[in-house]
Amino acid sequence: MAELVADFILKRLREWGVHRIYGYPGDGINGFLGALDRTQPDPEFIQTRHEEMAAFMACGHAKFTDEVGVCMATSGPGAIHLLNGLYDAKLDHAPVVAIVGQQKRMSLGAEYQQEVDLQVLFKDVSEFVQVCMEPAQARHLVDRAVRIALDKRGVTTLIVPNDVQEEKAVESPPREHGAVYSSIGYTRPRVLPHDEDLDHAARVLNDGKKVAMLVGQGASGARDELVETAELLGAGVAKALLGKDVLPDDLPFVTGPIGLLGSTASYELIKGCDTLFMVGTSFPYSEFLPKEGQARCVEIEIEASRIGIRYPVDVPLVGDAKETLRALIPKLERKQDRSWREQVEGQVEEWWRVVEDRAFQDGDPMNPQRVVWELSQRLPDDAIVCADSGSSTNWFARDLRLKPNNRASLSGTLATMGPGVPYAIAAKFAHPGRPVIAFVGDGAFQMNGMNELITVKRYHERWQDSPSLVFCVFNNQDLNQVTWEQRVLTGDPKFPGSQWIPSVPYAKYAELLGFEGIYCENGDEVGSAWEQALGARTPCVLEVKTDPEIPPLPPHITRMQAEKMAKAMVKGDPERTGVMEKSLLGKLAEFKESLPGRK
């Protein structure tokens, strides 16, 4: 049988290093399904429960491997379903290629069944979107889609009508006018600023008395250089949420998260600095950055279009973080006055004391901060941690202490609900020998996480002798993050009609699928529950029954936030007594010594 276009595209992807495609079947990709059957097991087709989950898994694969992630969907509704996961990849700069089917060419323009203008649909989410209208196009369209996704760190989309999929492949186009000959291969270039810009940056940083560094995911892979820079400058280092695993949390000068989900140490670092050094971050919340004119600023950013859009920059350094820091370090002078660094380290130590004290405050039935604090005491050295969007994201950001070899991610910029479980699944496919943990709120788990456990059911036997795959579900029967936003941002009380969700026995659901299910509602028992979950030899759901009244306190409460909160309580919030009491206790933890019996 002659090779078909669908076979050729899969073979070309394999030559690019693609060995796994996440997707869901449909007649618009029948040609690809037949080709996948012929090419198994490489690339392998991973059948998800929904196309959105396939896109999330492709994004998760890209984040945890630094390779291109690939997803596939049928025409019309299947293609539409991909979009949320693809926007997650676009906004977090993860390289993903989407392959989607389309109706036959002769049907297009006839308002045919499932006919959607896919080029228009995918235009905004994609760095490159093209329709393969002729077999000779397939070679250069695949090559461009993968190379552009890797280079731009974004989404590219290849649309293939189903009749084209089943045509005879053209390995090499005819040598005639209009033919295109492309090739495989991509290596990220070495991008460095000019020497005079590096000299200018060094002067600014050397002149600074109180240097604050803010790092994001763009600084990934530059850990040694970041540490050396911080040591020379006597700087404290705050981390944007997507940069949580760029530096471990056991370094005494790492102040942790910044922003609404941030630490008091990061807040004080930024409030007191006279120089800001931003590396690989596009942290958006200006109210948590220095006041304009307070600090001189140096910024390293790989894309010139994204530099200087968060804070006025004195010295923009367009370049790769690792290479730029390597070139900058010899020009930096070690600061002899270490008083600023000592102040920062004292604030970091105090912050972790606050985290522990808050974790041990009572909850009804259990404090969610205790759940994450206890995991931090037991976190495997090589664990990968994924988080979903919701109030549990606060505890992931603040309470989880990552070690040097841990990886962690979530939907940072889109902040969509739903990626926690598919990210974890993709991480386990990519790294079967590493423990994988997902933090998921009950809202996100009900939205799509429970369905995706069926995907785990299909493939889990290949991980039978592997380290744990744990889904920690925070069951508080509340869409809790929005509830707190209603109170603090709009001054409205919790509205049960939109916020309350039914309780589901998530641990028993896991058992129904043949997995291990653990239920815990006691803070004193959650440590042993984690030990059981991390020791499980099958996928595990750890259901923790937590208190929705525990506040995700920001590092600094503004007058407006306090007034909005008071207004919501006066209006008759159904949980006002517990909310006020626990908010006060959480804030008081910042002003007292460590509770007896803990160090």
N, C-alpha and C positions, 0 to 999 in steps of 0.2 A: 504494500500500500504506500502510495506517495505521501510524503510529509505534508501535513496541512498547516495553514497559517497558525492555528491554535497550538499545534505541536512546536512550531518554530518559535513562537513567542515564549513558551515555557522553557524551551531549550536555551534561548537567549538569556532569559532571567537566571537560569541555573548557572550559566557562564559568568553572569554578574555576581554570583555568590548568593543568590536567593534560593533557600532550601525549604521554605515554609510559606504557604499562602493561606490567609484566614478568609473565610467566606461562607456564603450560603447559596445553595443551588437555585436555578431558575432556567426557564427555557431560553432566555436571552443569552445564556452562556453555555448552551448545550455543547457547542464545539469545544469549549475549554474543558468541560466536564469529561468528555470522551478522551481528550488529550491527557488530562490528569490521570485518568485510569491507565492509559498506556505508559505514562512516565513514572508512575509510582515506584519507589517512595520518594523520588527527588525531582522536582519539589513536591512536598507533601501538602495535601489539601486538608486544612483543619476546619471541620464543620462547626460553626458557632450556632447559637440559637437565634441570632438576629444580626442583620448586616451592620447595625451600629456597633455591636460588640466586636465584629470583625475589624472595623476601623479602629476601635479602641485598642484591640490586641496588636494591630500593626503599629500603632503609635507606641504602645508599651514595648514592643520588640525593639523599635528604633531607639527608645530611651535607654533600655538596659543592655544594648549590644553595640551601639554606635554604628549599626548597619541600617540599610534601608529596610523598612517594613512594607509588606505587600498585602493588600486586601482585594477581594473580588466580589462582585455582585451582578445580578441580572439587570436587565433594562428596567426602565420605569420605576416602580415602587422600590425595588431592591437598591437601585442606584440612589434614590432619594434618601433611603434609610442610612446610607453611609455618611451623610453630611456632618452630623454632629461630631462623630469620631474624627472625621477629617479636619474639621475646624479646630478640634483639640490639638491635633498635630500641627496645623498651620500656626496657631497662636503660641505654641510652646516650641516651635522651630525643630520639629522632629521629621526626619526624611521618610516620607511614605509615598508609595506608588499605588494608585487605585486603578484597577482594571474593571471596566464595566461593559456589559453587553448593550446592544441597540437593535432595533428592528431592522429587517432587511432593507438594503439601500433603495429598492424599488418602491418600498412602502412609505418612505420618509416624505413628509409634507402632506400626507393624506389624512391626518388626524387618526392614524391607525391605533389599534389597541396598544396601550402601554408606551405610546410614542411621546417622549419628552425631549425637549431641546436640551440635551445633556451638555453641550458646549457652553450654553448660557448658564445652566444650573451650576456647573463646576468652575465657572470662570473666576469667581471671587476667591474660592478656597484654594485654587491651584496656581502654582508658578508656571505651569505648562499644561495645556489640555488640547488634545488633538484626536480626530477621528481617523482611524485606519480605513481608508476607502479603497485601497488597492494593495494586494499582497506584497508588492515591492516596497511599500512604505514601512512594513512591520519592523524591519531591521533598524532603521534609523529612529523610528518612533520609540522603540524600547530603549535603545541606547541613550537617546536624549532624555527620556522620562527618568531613568535611573540616575544619570549623571546630574541632571538639574536638581532632582530631589536631594542628592547628596551635597551638591555645591551650595544650593540656596537654603538647605536645611528646612525644606518645606514639602508641600504636597504636589504631586503631578498626577495627571489623570489620562489614561489611555482608553478611548472608546472604540469598541470593535463590533460592528454590525454582525449579526449571527451568520449571515451568508458569507461574509469575508472570512470568518473563523474557519469555515469548512472548505475554503478554496485551496488549491495547491500552493504550497509555500514557494517563495522565491528567495533562495539563499543569497544570491548575488544579483542585483538588478542588471538589466541589459545595458551595455555600454553605449548609451545614446544621450542626447541632450535632455536634461532634466533628471537624470539618474543621480542618486545620492548614495555614497559609500561611507558608512560609519564604522566605528570600532568600539571595543570594550575597554574600560579602564578609567580610573579616576584616583588621583592622589591630591589631598587637600594642599594647596600651596602654602608656602611660608610667607605670611603677611606681617610686615614690620613697619613701624613708623620711621620717619626720617630721623637721622641722628640729632639734628637741631631740635626736633620736638621732644626727643628723649632727654636731651640736656635741659630743656625748659621745664619738663615735668620733674626732673630730679631737683632742680632749684626750688620749685614750689614745695615739693615734699620735704626737702631738707630744711626749708625755712619754717615749716609747720611745727608748732609746739605741742599741739594736741591733734594727732592724726587719727581719723576714723576710716576704716576700710569697709566697703560694702561689696560683697561678692555674690554672684549668681551662677546659674548653670553654665554660662559662657566661660567661667573659670574652671570648669571641670577638667581634670587632668593636669592642673597646675598647682597641686597641693604643696609640693616642696618649695616652689617659687613663692607662693603666697605666704607660707610660714616664714621663709627667710626675709621677705619684704617686711612683714609685720614685726619681726624681731629687730630689724635695722631701724625701723621708724618708731619703735615703741608704741605701735598702734594696737587698738582693739579692732576686732573683725566681727561685723554683723553679717548675717546670711539672709538673702531673699529666699522665699519659700522653695523655689525650684533649685536653689543652691544648697539645700539642706545637707546633702551628702558631699559637698565640695571639700569641706573641712570637718573633722570629727569634733564632737562636743566635749571631749576630754582635754582639749587645749585650754589653758587657763585664761587666755586672752580672747577666746571666741565667745561673743556675747549672745549668740543664738539668733532666733528669728527677729524680724523687724516688722513694724506695722501693727494693724489691729490684732493680729495673731502673734505679736511679738513679745519680747521680754522687757522687763524694766531695765536690765543692763544695756540692751541695745538702745532703748529710749534715752537713757542718760548719756551713752556714748555719743549719739548724734547731737543731743542738746548741748553738750559741752565742747564739741570739737571746733577747731579753727581751720582744719583742712580735711577735705573729703576725697577719698581715693576709691572710685567705683571701678570694679573689674567684672566684666561680663554679665552685667545685670541691667534690666530695664524696669526695676521696681517702680510702680506707678504712683504711689501715694505721697504727694509732696508734703503733706502735713507731718510726715514722719522723717522728712529730710531736713537739713539745716535751713533756717530762714534765709531768704535771698540776701546775700551780702555778708552773712555770718562767716562763711567758710570759702576758701579758695578750693577749686576742684580740678582734679585730674581724672580722666576717664579712659579706660581701655575698652574698645568695642570693635568687633570684627567687621561690622557693617557700618559704613560711614553714614548711611541714612538714619541709623538709630542712635547716633551719638549726640549728646547735648540736648536731649528732649525731656529729661527729667529734672535736671538742675543745671544752672548756668555753669558752663565748663570753661576753665581758664586754659587748660591744655588738653585738647582731644588727641588721643593716640589710637589711630585706626590700625588694628592688628590683632593677631592671635594672642590670647592671654598669656599662654605659657612662653611663647617666643618673645613677646614684648617684655614680660617681666625679666626674662633671662638677660635681655639687652639693657634693661633699666637698672638691675641690681648693682652692677659694678659702679654705677654713678651715685648710688645712695650712700649717705653717711650715717653711721650708727649714732643714735642720739645718746648723749651722755646723761642727760637728765631723764631718769626713768620714773618720775613721779606720776606722770599721766598714765603710763602703763600700770603702775602699782594701783592707781585709783580704779582703772578698768578691771583689773583682776579681782579687786575687792568687791566690785559690783557684780561680777560674774559669780563669785562664791556666794554672795548674798542672794542672787537670783535663784541658784539651785537650792538654797535653803528654803526660799519661798515656795518653789515648786514642790518640794517634799512636804512642807507643812500643809499646803493646800491639798495635796493628794491624800493626806491622812485626816482631813476634816470629814465629819460624818455626812452621809448621803442617805436618801430614802428611795430605794434600798441601798444603793451603792454609789460612791463618788466616781464618775468616769475618769477623773485624773489619776485615781489610784490604779485603775486598770493599766494605764500606759506607764506609770511609774514602776509598777511591778514588772512589766515586760522589760524595761530598761535595765533592771537588775539581772535579767536572765537572757538578754538579747544575744543570740549566737553571733560570733565574730564575723561570719560571712553572710548574714541574713540580708535578704532584699525585702524592703518594706514599701507597700503601696498604700495610698490613702485615697478615700473618696471625698466628696465635697459635703460639708455639713458641720455641725458643732464638733464632731469627732476630729475634724481637721485641726481645730485649735489645740487639742491634746497631742496630736501628731506633731504639730509645729513646736509646741512649748515643752512638753513633758518627755518626749522621746530623745534619749541620749544616744546618738549614733557613734559607732566605733570606726576606726580607720578603714576597715574593709567592707563596711555596710554600704548598700546602695538604697536609695529611696526616691520616690517620685509620686506625683499626683497631677491632676489637671490644674496647672498653675494659673494661666492667663484666662482661659475660658471658664475655669472653675465650674465645670458642668458636673451634675450628678451622674453617676453611673460607671466611671472608669475603674474604680477600685478593684472589682473582681476580675474584669478582663485584663487589666494590667498584670495582676498577679498570675493569671493563667499564662499570659505571654512570657512573663519572667520565668515561670517554671518550665515551659517548653524550651526557652533559650538556655536556662541554667538548671538542669534537672538535679545537679549535685548540690544545690544550695537551698537552705530553708527560705521559704517565701511566706510573708505575712501580709494580710490586707486588713486595714481598718475601714469598716463600712458602717454607716448609720443605718438604722432600720428603714428609713425612707428610701435611701438609695438601694438597699438590699431588696426591698419590695418592688422597686421600680424595674430592676432588671437583673440584680445580682442572683436572686434565687433561680431564675431561669438558666443563668450561665453555669450554675453548679451542675446542670445536666450535661453541659459540655465536659466538665471535669469528670463526670460519671463515665462518659464515653472513653476518655483517654487515661484515666488515673492509673490503670494497671501498669503502664510503662514507668510510673514513679513509685512502684510498690516498695522498692528497697532504697528509696531516696529519702533525704531529709524532709522535714514536715512542710505541708502546705496548709496554712491556717487562715481561716476567714473569721476575724473577730467582729461580731455584730453587736453594736451598741443599741440595745433595745430600751428606748425611753418613751415610745408611743407618741413622739412629737417630732414635727419637722423643725427641729430645735434651733438651727441657725437662723431661719427666717423669723421664728418666734422672738428671738432676742433682737433681731434687726427691727422688728415691729416696735418693740419697746423702746429701744435706744435711739433709733434713727427717725421714727415718725411719731413717737409718743403715744402709740396705740397699745391697748392691752392685748394679750394673747387671744386670738380668735379661734376657738376650738373647731368651728366649722371648716376651717382650712388647714389647721395645724395638727389636730389629733389624728392619729392613724391607729388601726387595730393592731392588737398584739398577736403575733404569730409565733408558734413554737419552733424557732429556727433550728435549735439543736436537734429536735425530733425530726424536722425535715431532713437534716443531714443524715440521721439514722435511717430514714426512709430510703435514701439513696444508697445506703450501704457504707456511709462514712462514719467517722466518729463525731458524736455530738456531745458537747459539754455545756452545762448551764450553771451560771454562777451569779449570785446576787449578794454576796458577802465579801466586803473588802478584805477581811482577814483570810479569806480562802482563795482570792483571785491569783495569788502567787503560785499556789499549788495547781490551780487550774491551768495556768500558763505552762507549768512544767509538764503537765499531762498532755496538753495540746502540742507542745514542741517535741514531745517524745512519741507522738502518734505516728504509726507507720502507714496510715491511710490519710487522705485529706480530712480536715477537721473543721467543724464550725464551733467556735467558742462564743456562745451567746452570753453577753453580760447585761444584766438588768440594771440600768443606771438611772440616776436622778436627773430629770430635765430641768430642775430648778438651780443646778450648779451653774453659775454664770461664767461665760468665757470672757473674763475681765481683760480689757485692753491694758497696755502698760501705763497709760495715762488717761484718766477720765476727764473729758472737757466739761466745762460748765453746761454747754448745750446738751451733751449726752446725759448729764445728771438731771437736767430739767426735763428732758424727754422721758427719761425713766420714771421720774416722780409723777409726771403727767399720766403715763400709762397705768401706774399703780392707783392713782386717784380715780381714774376712769373705771376701776373695778376689775383689774386683772384677776383671773380665777386662781392664780398661784401667788398672789401678792405677798402673803405672809412668809412663805418659804423663800421666795425670791429675794425679799429684802433682807431677811436674816442671813441667807447664804452669801449674798453679795457683800454684806458687811463683814462677815467672817473671812471671806476671801481677800478683801482689802486689808483687813487687820493683820493678815499673815505677813504683809510687807513691813510691819512696824513692831514686830516682837521677836524675841529670841527664839531659837529653835525649840520646839516642844520637847519636854522631858522624854528621855529614853531613846532618842535618835540623834545621830551625828551626821 
